[in-house]
Amino acid sequence: MEIRIKYLQPEGLVVSPAALVDSQVVLDRAQLARIQQEFLPFATDADVDDKTFKVLRSLPDFLCDFLGWSRESLLGRSANVPIPGKLLVDLPEFGETLRPDFALCDAKPADPERPWLMLIKELPIATPLDDAHTGHDQQWSASAARRFERLLRETRVPIGLLSNRTAVRLIYAPHGENSGSLTFPIGAMCEVAGRPIVGALHLLLNRFRLFAAGSEERLPALLRKSREYQRRGFEMRLIIRGSRARAPLVDLALIKAITRGRQWADDLLAGRVESVAHGRHRLVNHLVRPHSFPSPAQTVAPNWPTEILAAVRGSSAAQGLSPLPQVCK
């Protein structure tokens, strides 16, 4: 099974593998086939401009029936539960008002005056998410994604979902920080090879992760913790064998999908430690508990696979430890 990172189109940081490992949030491979079978009825074919796309039949049904969100918590689903005025952003300089189509409310918000957990925007089918608008009727040429990010920042609701029904994009735009996004293509999620993608989407956005998990394992906490890891410089980077660019994979514990299902990735996340896996386990410990990381002489074996490393270089020195060796060239 091979899932390429380009399918996910990550931009910036959304969720870091280190934060997920620390919170014991891991993709369960044994459940992937079942999750995909539950997802498939929510997708169908649609023709747009002589092209056929896999699309969601209904975004609200997908959110409520597949991910398990409560319909009572989803504002905007009908005229009886409209979007509050506080979530509308007027842009008089452009003659435009930014507004979400739906808003998900937290059942037990920290601030009852601001109970919104997430904003959702639905675009017409196959509308480009990142193409700038250049028509005469658009005074502001920003893309749909940039418009939505501004809405998130202005309303101080940092988590958002943007969908054109051919893809679902999770956006994290905390106030005063760079935004990050991760895009889940519907077509890829309908393929056998895309099971880890639909599994990861379900892992991050299902009802349990949003409402029922412990406070430190819920999605908002995972996103905040990921930024903390980034600021502290303990971001995990893995290199895929055979990649000419040797691009670092830093977003999401889709690590299982991204690393093409290699067993050592499972060992890395699960913390199983035998022989070479011992060194990988120590690497995770360095990311999560840097004070416990022993010297390279104690952990780095000559038979480490060349795929595995190039992680947190420089953070060892910051902790007064010997630097990690250059394993991947």
matplotlib code that plots the C-alpha trace (Angstrom):
import matplotlib.pyplot as plt

x = [0.0, 1.4, -0.1, 1.8, 2.1, 0.9, -2.6, -2.9, -1.6, -0.3, 0.5, 2.0, 1.4, -1.9, -1.0, 2.4, 3.3, 5.1, 1.9, -0.1, 2.4, 2.5, -1.3, -1.5, -3.7, -2.7, -4.4, -5.7, -5.0, -7.4, -10.3, -9.5, -11.5, -14.6, -14.3, -14.0, -17.0, -19.0, -17.7, -18.4, -22.3, -21.6, -19.7, -21.1, -20.1, -20.8, -20.1, -18.8, -17.6, -17.4, -15.3, -16.4, -15.5, -16.1, -18.0, -19.8, -23.6, -24.3, -21.8, -24.1, -25.0, -21.3, -20.5, -23.4, -23.9, -20.4, -18.4, -21.2, -21.6, -24.8, -27.2, -28.3, -24.8, -24.6, -25.8, -26.9, -28.5, -31.9, -33.6, -34.5, -30.9, -29.2, -25.6, -25.1, -24.2, -20.9, -19.7, -20.2, -17.3, -18.0, -15.4, -16.7, -13.5, -14.4, -18.2, -18.2, -19.3, -17.6, -19.8, -19.6, -22.4, -22.3, -20.9, -20.2, -20.9, -19.1, -21.4, -19.3, -17.5, -14.9, -16.6, -20.4, -20.4, -18.2, -19.3, -18.1, -15.7, -15.4, -16.7, -17.6, -17.8, -19.3, -18.5, -20.1, -19.0, -15.3, -14.7, -10.9, -9.9, -6.7, -7.4, -7.7, -11.0, -10.4, -13.9, -15.3, -17.8, -15.0, -13.3, -11.1, -9.1, -8.3, -9.0, -11.8, -9.2, -7.7, -11.2, -12.1, -8.8, -9.5, -13.0, -11.4, -8.9, -11.5, -13.9, -11.2, -12.4, -9.1, -10.5, -12.3, -13.5, -13.6, -15.2, -16.1, -17.5, -14.6, -12.3, -12.5, -9.8, -9.0, -7.6, -6.0, -5.5, -4.8, -4.9, -1.4, 0.1, 0.6, -2.2, -1.9, -4.1, -4.5, -6.7, -8.5, -9.6, -12.8, -11.7, -8.6, -10.6, -12.8, -9.8, -8.4, -5.0, -6.8, -8.0, -5.4, -6.6, -10.2, -9.1, -7.0, -9.9, -12.2, -9.5, -9.2, -12.8, -15.1, -17.5, -15.2, -12.2, -14.2, -16.4, -15.8, -12.0, -10.1, -9.3, -5.7, -6.7, -9.4, -8.7, -8.2, -5.7, -3.8, -3.6, -2.3, 0.2, 1.5, 2.3, 4.0, 6.2, 7.0, 7.9, 10.2, 11.9, 11.1, 9.2, 9.7, 10.9, 10.9, 12.5, 11.0, 13.4, 13.8, 12.5, 14.9, 13.8, 14.1, 11.1, 10.4, 7.0, 5.8, 2.0, -0.2, 0.2, -0.9, 2.7, 1.4, -0.1, 2.8, 5.5, 3.8, 2.9, 6.4, 6.5, 9.2, 6.7, 4.3, 7.1, 8.0, 4.5, 3.5, 6.8, 7.6, 11.3, 13.4, 16.9, 16.8, 13.4, 15.1, 16.8, 13.6, 11.9, 14.7, 14.1, 10.5, 11.5, 13.8, 10.9, 8.5, 10.8, 14.1, 15.7, 15.6, 17.4, 20.8, 23.9, 24.1, 26.9, 24.3, 21.5, 22.8, 23.5, 25.3, 22.4, 19.9, 17.8, 18.6, 14.9, 14.4, 16.3, 16.9, 14.9, 15.2, 18.8, 19.9, 17.5, 20.0, 22.5, 19.7, 19.3, 23.1, 23.2, 25.5, 24.1, 22.4, 24.6, 23.9, 22.2, 20.3, 22.5]
y = [0.0, 3.3, 6.7, 9.7, 12.8, 14.9, 13.4, 15.1, 18.5, 19.7, 23.3, 24.6, 22.7, 21.2, 18.2, 16.9, 13.2, 14.0, 15.4, 12.4, 10.0, 11.8, 11.7, 8.1, 9.0, 6.3, 5.1, 1.6, -0.4, -3.2, -0.8, 0.9, -1.4, -1.0, 2.8, 3.0, 0.8, 3.1, 6.1, 4.9, 5.4, 9.1, 9.5, 9.5, 10.5, 14.0, 15.5, 19.1, 20.7, 17.4, 15.9, 13.2, 13.7, 11.7, 14.0, 13.9, 13.5, 15.9, 17.7, 17.9, 14.2, 13.3, 15.4, 14.1, 10.5, 9.5, 11.5, 11.3, 15.0, 16.0, 17.8, 19.9, 21.2, 22.2, 25.8, 26.8, 23.4, 25.1, 28.5, 27.7, 27.5, 30.4, 31.4, 34.0, 37.5, 37.3, 34.9, 37.3, 39.5, 42.6, 43.8, 47.3, 48.0, 45.2, 45.4, 41.8, 39.9, 36.7, 34.0, 30.3, 28.0, 26.0, 26.3, 23.4, 24.2, 22.7, 21.0, 22.3, 25.4, 27.1, 30.4, 30.1, 33.4, 31.8, 28.1, 27.6, 24.7, 24.9, 26.8, 25.1, 26.5, 24.7, 25.7, 24.8, 21.4, 21.3, 25.0, 25.5, 26.0, 27.9, 29.8, 33.5, 35.1, 37.4, 38.0, 41.5, 40.9, 40.2, 43.2, 41.1, 38.5, 36.2, 32.5, 30.7, 29.3, 32.7, 34.2, 31.4, 31.7, 35.4, 34.5, 32.1, 34.8, 37.6, 35.5, 34.0, 30.5, 28.8, 25.5, 25.3, 22.9, 24.0, 21.7, 21.8, 18.3, 16.9, 17.4, 18.3, 20.6, 20.9, 24.4, 25.6, 29.4, 30.5, 34.2, 35.8, 32.6, 31.1, 28.9, 25.3, 23.0, 19.4, 18.4, 15.0, 14.2, 12.3, 10.4, 9.0, 8.1, 5.8, 3.8, 0.8, 2.5, 5.5, 3.7, 5.3, 8.8, 8.2, 6.6, 9.6, 12.0, 9.9, 9.7, 13.5, 14.6, 12.0, 12.8, 11.1, 13.2, 16.5, 15.9, 12.8, 12.2, 13.5, 17.2, 16.6, 14.2, 16.3, 17.9, 21.5, 20.3, 18.3, 21.3, 23.5, 20.9, 20.5, 24.2, 24.0, 21.2, 23.3, 26.3, 24.1, 22.7, 19.0, 18.4, 14.9, 14.5, 11.3, 10.7, 8.4, 6.1, 6.8, 10.4, 12.5, 15.6, 13.9, 16.1, 16.1, 14.8, 16.8, 16.8, 14.3, 10.8, 9.7, 8.6, 5.1, 6.2, 8.5, 5.9, 3.3, 1.1, 0.1, -2.0, 0.2, 3.1, 1.0, 0.3, 3.9, 5.0, 2.1, 2.2, -1.5, -1.7, -4.6, -4.4, -1.6, -0.5, 0.4, 3.3, 4.5, 4.4, 6.5, 9.0, 9.4, 9.8, 12.6, 14.3, 13.8, 13.7, 15.2, 15.0, 11.2, 10.8, 9.2, 9.9, 8.7, 6.2, 4.4, 4.2, 4.7, 1.3, 0.9, -1.0, 1.7, 1.9, 4.9, 5.8, 6.6, 9.7, 13.3, 14.4, 17.3, 18.1, 21.0, 20.2, 17.9, 20.8, 23.0, 20.4, 20.2, 16.8, 15.5, 16.2, 13.4, 11.8, 12.4, 9.1, 10.2, 11.8]
z = [0.0, -1.0, -0.1, -1.4, 0.6, -2.4, -1.9, 1.4, 0.2, 3.6, 4.1, 7.3, 10.6, 11.6, 13.8, 14.6, 15.0, 18.2, 19.8, 18.6, 20.0, 23.3, 23.5, 22.4, 19.4, 16.8, 13.6, 14.1, 10.9, 11.9, 11.6, 8.3, 6.1, 8.3, 8.4, 4.6, 4.1, 6.4, 4.4, 0.9, 1.0, 1.6, -1.8, -5.3, -8.8, -10.2, -13.6, -13.6, -16.8, -18.6, -15.8, -13.4, -9.7, -6.6, -4.3, -1.0, -1.4, 1.4, 3.6, 6.7, 6.4, 6.1, 9.3, 11.3, 10.2, 9.3, 11.8, 14.4, 15.1, 16.9, 14.6, 17.6, 17.9, 14.2, 13.7, 10.2, 9.4, 9.1, 9.4, 13.0, 14.0, 12.1, 12.2, 15.0, 14.0, 15.9, 13.3, 10.4, 9.3, 7.3, 4.9, 3.9, 1.9, -0.4, -0.1, 1.1, 4.2, 5.3, 6.8, 7.6, 6.4, 9.6, 13.1, 15.5, 19.1, 22.1, 24.5, 27.5, 26.3, 28.4, 27.5, 27.2, 25.3, 22.6, 22.4, 18.8, 18.4, 14.6, 11.6, 8.3, 4.8, 1.9, -1.7, -5.0, -6.3, -7.5, -6.8, -6.6, -3.0, -3.7, -7.0, -6.7, -7.9, -10.8, -12.1, -12.3, -9.5, -7.0, -5.6, -3.4, -5.4, -2.5, -2.9, -1.1, 1.3, 2.2, 2.7, 5.1, 7.0, 7.5, 8.8, 11.3, 12.5, 12.7, 14.7, 16.9, 16.0, 15.0, 13.6, 10.4, 7.7, 4.1, 1.5, -2.2, -1.8, -3.8, -0.8, 2.8, 4.2, 7.8, 8.6, 11.8, 12.0, 15.5, 16.0, 15.6, 14.1, 10.6, 9.4, 8.5, 6.5, 5.5, 2.5, 2.3, -1.3, -1.5, -4.6, -2.8, 0.2, -2.0, -3.1, -1.3, -1.1, 0.5, 3.6, 5.8, 4.6, 5.5, 8.7, 9.6, 8.8, 11.0, 13.8, 14.0, 13.4, 14.8, 17.7, 20.3, 19.3, 19.4, 22.4, 24.4, 24.6, 27.6, 27.6, 26.4, 23.7, 22.1, 18.7, 20.0, 22.6, 20.0, 17.6, 20.4, 21.6, 18.1, 17.9, 21.3, 19.9, 16.9, 19.0, 21.2, 18.2, 18.8, 15.5, 14.1, 10.5, 8.6, 5.3, 2.7, 0.9, -2.7, -2.5, -4.5, -2.7, 0.7, 1.8, 5.5, 6.5, 9.5, 9.4, 11.0, 12.4, 9.0, 9.4, 8.8, 5.4, 4.5, 5.2, 2.9, 5.8, 6.8, 9.9, 11.5, 11.4, 13.4, 15.9, 16.0, 16.9, 19.2, 21.1, 20.5, 21.2, 20.0, 18.4, 15.9, 17.1, 20.4, 18.7, 17.1, 20.5, 21.9, 19.1, 20.1, 23.7, 22.6, 21.0, 23.9, 26.9, 25.7, 29.2, 29.0, 25.7, 26.3, 24.3, 20.7, 21.6, 23.7, 21.1, 17.5, 16.0, 12.7, 11.2, 11.6, 8.3, 6.2, 5.9, 9.5, 10.6, 10.1, 13.2, 15.5, 14.6, 16.8, 19.6, 21.2, 21.5, 22.9, 25.7, 26.3, 24.6, 22.0, 18.5, 16.5, 13.8, 10.1, 9.2, 6.1, 3.4]

ax = plt.figure().add_subplot(projection="3d")
ax.plot(x, y, z, "-o")
ax.set_aspect("equal")
plt.show()
